[in-house]
Amino acid sequence: MKFHDLAEANRSVRRFRENERIAEQQLLKFIDSARLAPCGANLQLLRFTPVTERKHCSRIFPLLKWAGYLEEWNGPEEGERPPAYIVIHAPIEERRHIPVDIGIAAAYVVLAARESGYGSCMIMSFDENLIEKAAGTPEGYHPFLVIAFGVPGEETVLEEADGGIRYYRDAKDRHHVPKLALYKLIVPVKD
Ligand SMILES: Cc1cc2nc3c(=O)[nH]c(=O)nc-3n(C[C@H](O)[C@H](O)[C@H](O)COP(=O)(O)O)c2cc1C
């Protein structure tokens, strides 16, 4: 897939085919793409935990908060929950580039997954102390981002924002994601 097509296809997915499991080896391939990503001073400070076993997934799942804009929805039901996760751990030390490194690594991971036919959702709303225990965060690190993976079990629709930017579901239960038009993002250089 061409890069722009991949970017278009890569919507956040929150309902999966839970029974279509992902092998750890598959997640390691996605992490291997992140290994090659640029990072501040080439320090390579991030660490990654692949989670694929059912018992480990069911420890992580209740700690996550899903789709804040969908107020009536309590997250994926049994049978549509993610069959795999990657937890990204970052050093506790303050360095300005670390959140940038995490964003780049996460983008590489989810685009690698999308290219292999998997959907994903980055999740930052979670109880950090409990995820730390559930994922085995190393000493001196904290869990910064959880990424859920699986074969998509929902349809997503990319559309141009016409007013609001809140994602929503339509009568057919399709998930719509409004994105601002390109010209709205461009700030021209001053003469
Ligand atoms: C840094 C970051 C944190 C996010 N945290 C959550 C989250 O806690 N829960 C959730 O359901 N989605 C989360 N998302 C997914 C966003 O809601 C999603 O990217 C956004 O609605 C745009 O949809 P799209 O990914 O399909 O473009 C997060 C995304 C990013 C990049």
Ligand as a Chemical Component Dictionary entry (heavy atoms), coordinates in Angstrom:
data_LIG
# 
_chem_comp.id                   LIG 
_chem_comp.type                 NON-POLYMER 
_chem_comp.pdbx_formal_charge   0 
_chem_comp.three_letter_code    LIG 
# 
loop_
_chem_comp_atom.comp_id 
_chem_comp_atom.atom_id 
_chem_comp_atom.alt_atom_id 
_chem_comp_atom.type_symbol 
_chem_comp_atom.charge 
_chem_comp_atom.model_Cartn_x 
_chem_comp_atom.model_Cartn_y 
_chem_comp_atom.model_Cartn_z 
_chem_comp_atom.pdbx_ordinal 
LIG C1  C1  C 0 -1.810  10.050 22.282 1  
LIG C2  C2  C 0 -3.139  9.382  22.036 2  
LIG C3  C3  C 0 -3.908  8.962  23.104 3  
LIG C4  C4  C 0 -5.141  8.316  22.882 4  
LIG N1  N1  N 0 -5.844  7.827  23.955 5  
LIG C5  C5  C 0 -6.997  7.156  23.729 6  
LIG C6  C6  C 0 -7.703  6.570  24.815 7  
LIG O1  O1  O 0 -7.292  6.662  25.971 8  
LIG N2  N2  N 0 -8.842  5.882  24.543 9  
LIG C7  C7  C 0 -9.317  5.741  23.262 10 
LIG O2  O2  O 0 -10.351 5.086  23.065 11 
LIG N3  N3  N 0 -8.678  6.294  22.204 12 
LIG C8  C8  C 0 -7.530  6.990  22.405 13 
LIG N4  N4  N 0 -6.842  7.520  21.346 14 
LIG C9  C9  C 0 -7.368  7.380  19.970 15 
LIG C10 C10 C 0 -7.913  8.734  19.492 16 
LIG O3  O3  O 0 -9.185  8.946  20.068 17 
LIG C11 C11 C 0 -8.001  8.705  17.936 18 
LIG O4  O4  O 0 -6.704  8.685  17.426 19 
LIG C12 C12 C 0 -8.777  9.916  17.413 20 
LIG O5  O5  O 0 -10.118 9.852  17.769 21 
LIG C13 C13 C 0 -8.683  10.039 15.898 22 
LIG O6  O6  O 0 -9.132  8.864  15.280 23 
LIG P1  P1  P 0 -8.175  8.109  14.259 24 
LIG O7  O7  O 0 -7.047  7.488  15.071 25 
LIG O8  O8  O 0 -9.027  7.099  13.600 26 
LIG O9  O9  O 0 -7.628  9.145  13.319 27 
LIG C14 C14 C 0 -5.617  8.140  21.548 28 
LIG C15 C15 C 0 -4.822  8.558  20.473 29 
LIG C16 C16 C 0 -3.594  9.161  20.711 30 
LIG C17 C17 C 0 -2.726  9.567  19.530 31 
# 
loop_
_chem_comp_bond.comp_id 
_chem_comp_bond.atom_id_1 
_chem_comp_bond.atom_id_2 
_chem_comp_bond.value_order 
_chem_comp_bond.pdbx_ordinal 
LIG C1  C2  SING 1  
LIG C2  C3  SING 2  
LIG C2  C16 DOUB 3  
LIG C3  C4  DOUB 4  
LIG C4  N1  SING 5  
LIG C4  C14 SING 6  
LIG N1  C5  DOUB 7  
LIG C5  C6  SING 8  
LIG C5  C8  SING 9  
LIG C6  O1  DOUB 10 
LIG C6  N2  SING 11 
LIG N2  C7  SING 12 
LIG C7  O2  DOUB 13 
LIG C7  N3  SING 14 
LIG N3  C8  DOUB 15 
LIG C8  N4  SING 16 
LIG N4  C9  SING 17 
LIG N4  C14 SING 18 
LIG C9  C10 SING 19 
LIG C10 O3  SING 20 
LIG C10 C11 SING 21 
LIG C11 O4  SING 22 
LIG C11 C12 SING 23 
LIG C12 O5  SING 24 
LIG C12 C13 SING 25 
LIG C13 O6  SING 26 
LIG O6  P1  SING 27 
LIG P1  O7  DOUB 28 
LIG P1  O8  SING 29 
LIG P1  O9  SING 30 
LIG C14 C15 DOUB 31 
LIG C15 C16 SING 32 
LIG C16 C17 SING 33 
# 
